[in-house]
Amino acid sequence: MLPPAPTVWRVYVNQEPVDLIAGMTVRHALISARLLEEVERGDRRVYDAWGNEVGLEGALAPEMKLYVK
Amino acid sequence: MKRTIITLLSLVILFLAVSPLAADGTSLRILYVNDFHGYAEPYKAKGDGPLQGGMAYLAAQVQQLRRERPTLLLAAGDMIRGDTWANLFQGFSVIELMNAMKFDAMVVGNHEFDYGLKVLKEIIAKAKFPILGANVAGLPALKPYVIKNLNGVKIAIIGLVTPKTPKLTNPKDVQGLKFLSPEMTARKYIQQLKNRAEVIIVLSHLGYPADRALAEKVTGIDVIVGGHTHTRLEKPARVNNTIIVQAWEYGKALGVLDLTRKDGKISLAEGRLEEIHPKPGEEDPAISKIVARYQQKMDGVLQQVVGETEVDLDADNARSRETNFGDLVTDIMRQRAGVEVALINGGTLRRSIPRGPIRKKDLYSALPFDNYVVALKLTGKQIQETLEHGVSAVEQKAGRFPQVSGLTFTYNPALPVGSRVKEVFIGGQLLKPDQEYTVATNDYLAAGGGGYTVFKAVLQGEADYQPQVEMGKGGKVVYSKPGKLLRDAVMDFLQAQGKVAPALEGRIKEVD
């Protein structure tokens, strides 16, 4: 059996920590980091730690790193 | 004699060329999609952007690629819920599409549970392909794996879904199920399958970081076809001896992985994403018909009556004062979350509903965003700050103006921003600054949207202090149901009530 999953996850957007409720998505991380509008306009995109673009409804995981550029 | 030997040798060579032993040097093609979420029609990611995706166009591409070499078509989860095209039919529209496209296998994603177990079982029964979930205990309809024979090569496909699924959907939708360790499950089935299959694929809804971690820890996986994180992996990644792929989202791309198998192992792997740019005339006609048929049915479904209101439900004034619609929605939220207070931004309500029957389309217009309800513990002081923010731009009728349930407050808009809120009562008692209260809101505000930074501040630091605390037991988060949209909660309420007639109650009063 796995231990209970944490309720609040910390992820990083452009290396700044963002704490979100488990189940929130890339979109919520950008809301918290105040970067959603730029991405929705198409001015910038979101990438994971390996340089792959990710969608706004992509799932998060604890300690995940996102980069908006 | 010489002739006989030559003839015999020729026969041996011919036999080897066609026998399964000639699997070495064999070409295989894996086509894959993930996180389709019912986006059957082409769509624009942003208003002035190009049209992308469209299942009829993706299907045409699949057909063309299938003609070139033996192929499997796989789905890495989160297929049946998301867009209205899927939601209004509880995912059965998607299954009909996938049956027509002859998918070979699918892994269950966390969103496949959102319609409840009864519907999921019906979905699995309707699917003409196996739906997998090796690490889900308690749902026998989900198979752990399937073995396919492709061009003489036995390929085992093991399905794994994120063990965080219970946090991502309604608990009652996964009642009685256990989500086991993907790593231990993978090892178990690889051990069972290694002598029965020549290639092992994990069809994964774990997310790309978890796929990489799985490949680090578990040997024997040839390919991980992934989903969940909506990752646009343009080229396959490789961790140790495992190839990892993922095809973005919403049918905007079709993943293509070409494998060559030689001397008992994969000697060559080439992959790419084929982006789907719909061009009229290039769609698969059979799939196009299915998409169009459900599109037409949608209009009928949206006309369905879910309840009746004996008064106009006012959203027009939700950005400047208490409205009966705001009262109704926040009451539903408070009841649903079982908390003391509910608060949303008036901007959540986008359209009033006139007196009379309430149709599904009315709710989709009134609550167009896919928000869901969350609840946190806030101190009285934090609630006061939240209300101050809510009334800070009332002159501009900004969307942040609050609608509330379980509390009443007065405010003076003539006073400076930050000092406008006068008295706050919760449950009839004057608010106590240091007391904690349970407050429901929507996910947008909880993430700090609309400038509601108090909710953000409540979560800040929680991750450090209680990494293993279960929801509602000592932590700040008391409720979160990503799998149940606020709109659907309102719909359920109206269907249960039949008739509503919410009246203003004086929850928000402007004073001098």
Interface residues (C-beta under 8 A of the other chain):
Chain A: M1 L2 P3 P4 A5 P6 T7 V8 W9 R10 D19 L20 I21 A22 G23 M24 V26 H28 A29 I31 S32 R34 E40 R41 G42 D48 A49 W50 N52 E53 V54 G55 L56 E57 G58 A59 A61 P62 M64
Chain B: D35 H37 A45 K46 G49 G82 N110 T162 P163 K164 P166 K167 L168 K178 F179 L180 S181 G207 Y208 P209 A210 H228 T229 H230 T231 R232 L233 E234 A237 W248 E249 Y250 V374 D443 Y444 A446 A447 G448 G449 K456 L459 Q460 G461 E462 A463 D464 Q466 P467 Q468 V469 E470 M471 G475 K476 V477 S480 P482
